């Protein structure tokens, strides 16, 4: 039986799909990228304040960076995401986090209204506005409506969260059809975007394709990018919720039956079906790909392709630093390291490093101009001030409180250099554990004369503050529990902006050797804490020695410039998805 005959062979059950795929040449179904068949990138979160959408953390920042890099490379690229008509801003008043909900109007950010699409939810028709913004070879396509709510509103397994995800999937896919676009590939960023691939499967089947052929076609054209490590931590949805929000949007009885069979004891984890509907799967760092613990419906461990995250260097690196990289030949015109970049890094001397960081200090001071710390003080740092920062989403595994476990030792280290310590990070609404840890940390500082004046918490962490701190700090701290960070990108911005990195060997940092930065490790928590203080002390003192500063800066850049390049990341995806 030749391949063409087998292609149309009737398939009796889902297990036959593997045989079917084995008989099809690797790229038999894959279409080339074109403006009509763009690379489609699905995300529940976008962090792109310039384009009116403020995300919650790294997933959204990565989405914005990926689109910008695609635009610079001229890749036909459509990013599909909800436009949330409200966002939360945080402030600190008398030690309490205050949340203010701010309306956002997409018309003020240059989006064009296209039309409306309808989905079915809870027995009613829900009408969604389709809006679009074109940016070079790329476009942002969003669905929205006045009651859509904020990003991550409600609990992760709630009806409203499912409504948002179904709106993105079925509404976003309908928006593509409205615009006359057919996906060359569907990249699903995390399982909240599963319903986009489900909508495509349903369309193929109701248009006459044999169900199992439609499954294989969908699988071959779908990439599931996982950004977390543990499947067990994922929320579940009930069958009754799918009856209200999902099944009414499916027209194919075969697709409904396929999806219904994925439930166990009346509930479902979206990762289970996302793994089933996506043949292509990627993780976001080498370590993440090795340790991510995901299982398919048969209980087999899922393998992921390692494609480490990258950043848009033009967005996140201080322009004078980028100019220096180009001047000495470290980066090429696509922001990729040159063939001899390690040799060219020898031209980066300590005087230049210090001068560039002083110029970046001006950016930080400008950023802090209207952002008081926990004491109500507006900060303005002098050239002689030394700054250590911790700027990350406030979640338990990132351990923002770790340096304060021995406040006396921390004070002595900072005081030796008259250093300031800046903390920036948003506490997720409802995360009482981290809210209490922040209060305890600030209370600790209150009772120490030095820490009270030199430790600064800046509320409402956003991309502008992240950029200012990367430009103006000297040392950055990144201490997630090893095995918990999928990749992280804040540390990438620190390295590229010539900060010295004190970090555990986790996430994307583990793509490089431990010797490339001030590595925090240990056999237990006490040893790890002791190592943190030692490495922080060493990183601070490195700035006082020209040879040491040049040596460690060059070492960090040698190890990580190839890792952090957003162009490298996009190239890796294109080579994986379209190897020809």
Buried (B, 14 or more C-beta within 10 A) or exposed (E): EEEEEEBEBEBEEBEBBEEBBEBBEEEEBBBEBEEEBBBBBBBBBBBBBEBBBBBBBBBBBBBBBBBBBBBBBEBBBBBBBBBBBBBBBBEBEEEEBEEEEEEBEBEEBBBEEBEBBEBBBEEEEBEBBBBBBEBBBBBBBBBBBEEBBBBBBBEEBBBBBBBBBBBBBBBBBBBBEBBEBBBBBBBBBBBBBBBBBBBBBBBBBBEEBBBBBBBBBBBBBBBBBBBBBEBEEBBBBBBEBBEBBBBBBBEBEBBBEBBEEBBEEEBBBBBBBBBBBBBBBBBBBBBBBEBBEBBEEEEEEBEBBBBBBBBBBBBBBBEBBBEBBBEBBBBBEBBBBBEEBBEBBEEBBBEBBBEBBEBBBBBBBBBBEEBBBBBEEEBEBEEEBBBBBBBBBBBBEBBBBBBBBBBEBBBEBBEEBEBBBBBBBBBBBEBEEBBEBBBEBBEBBEEBEBBBEBBBBBBBBBBBBBBBBBBBBBBBBBBBBBBBBBBBBBBBBBBBBBBBBBBBBBBBBBBBEBEBBBBBBBEEEEEBBBBBBBBBBBBBEBBEEEEBBBEBBBBBBBBBBBBBBBBBBBBBBBEBBBEE
